[in-house]
Amino acid sequence: MTAITINIPDRKVNFFKKLIAEMGWTYEVQEVAQPKAKARLYDPETGEYLNDKTMKAIEDVRSGKEPVYEMKSMDDFKAWCESL
């Protein structure tokens, strides 16, 4: 006997069960866990979700891969930019 594995959309499972039974074959159903989608941050000002590049930058800062710079004024920010 040969086993074949196929992935079927949930909405079609019953159709394929019936078809396989009509052919006199046997089947085994195994649920496949779907990976959870990563949560995306939402920007209420634009009404959009942040893109992949922005999400990666946020994750890098949260995980400590990128340093966090704290600036108390616009002058501090301008000085930091000029130092780059």
ABEGO torsion letter per residue (X at the ends): XBBBBBBBBAAAAAAAAAAAAAAGBBBBBBBBBBBBBBBBBBBAAAGBBBBAAAAAAAAAAAAGABBBBBBABAAAAAAAAAAX
